[in-house]
Structures are given as C-alpha cells and as structure tokens.
Amino acid sequence: MELDGPGGGLLHVRQQLQRPKGKPTLVPVKSRMGVRSIPLPSVTVLALRERQTAQQAERRLIGEEGWQADDLCVQF
C-alpha cells in the first residue's frame, strides 16, 4: 500500500483471503487480472492512518503475547 501519493494513495491487490476448512489463509489471486492497484482517495488514506495509530495503541495496551490481530493491512 502506498499512502503518500498526490491526492491519495494506492492499494495493491496481490493476495486474497480464503477460508478452506474454516481456517483463514492468504493465497495468490485467482488470475493475472486479479492483480491490480486501486486508487485510494485522501479521506481513505487519513482513515487508514488513524486506524493504524489506534491499533498500535491497542497492541501496546494488550501486549504482544495477547495480540491476536491478523495484520491483513501491511505496514505502510
């Protein structure tokens, strides 16, 4: 994910979440057409940055041992 572009950012789709037998698993997208970049408006970038800040505070409060997030949004 790129969040510093002019007027917003880009979300790069490279994997998808599937749940074979109920277990969440990241797998490559099904086709080459699935690999894409999606423009993000600046309001979305702001919301993602705010969520990242809140999540870091939650992680510090809970501690690494108790943290159970999937971290599906890669660090940006």
KAJO-V518090 format. One line per field, one symbol per residue. ss: DSSP state (H for helix, E for strand, L for the rest). psi: psi as a letter, one per 30 degrees, with the letter a starting at -180 (. if undefined). A space follows every 50 residues. Layout:
ss: ???
psi: ???
This chain:
ss: LEEEELLEEEEEELEEEEEELLEEEEEELLLHHHLEEEEEEHHHHHHHHH HHHHHHHHHHHHLLLLLLLLLLLLLL
psi: kkgglkgbakkjjfllklikgfkkkklllfleffjlkkkkleeeeeeeee eeeeeeeeeeeeleefkglfhfjlk.
